Amino acid sequence: MNKQINLRASILATFTLLLISYLLCIGGDLVFGWTMYESWMSLFPGFTWPLSGSGFLIGLIWVAVYSVYVPALFVLPYNYFASRSK
């Protein structure tokens, strides 16, 4: 039985989750007047509101960065300890 977690699959799943969340929040801010942009401004340095093309792109770059960072923090140690427990 393989106890290892696929890092690439975890990165792609996290990217999909964060991308959909980012797009829904931006859309909600623009259409419904939500204030989710305040959260993005604190999480994504360089992200600006009102939304501009460069601000949106910076947000996408940060989504990609966090999509690698978060799974790496979990999957790499998990795989290490799972392989040692055999």
Residue pairs with C-beta under 8 A, 6 or more apart in sequence:
3 82
3 83
3 85
4 79
4 82
4 83
5 74
5 75
5 78
5 79
5 82
6 75
7 71
7 72
7 75
7 76
7 79
10 71
10 74
10 75
11 67
11 68
11 71
11 72
13 71
14 66
14 67
14 70
14 71
15 63
15 64
15 67
18 63
18 66
18 67
19 60
19 63
19 67
22 40
22 59
22 60
22 63
25 34
25 36
25 37
25 39
25 40
26 36
26 37
26 40
26 51
26 56
26 59
28 34
28 36
29 35
29 36
29 37
29 49
29 51
30 51
37 47
37 49
37 51
40 47
40 49
40 59
41 47
41 48
41 49
43 62
43 66
44 58
44 59
44 62
45 62
46 55
46 58
46 62
47 55
47 58
47 59
47 62
48 54
48 55
48 58
49 55
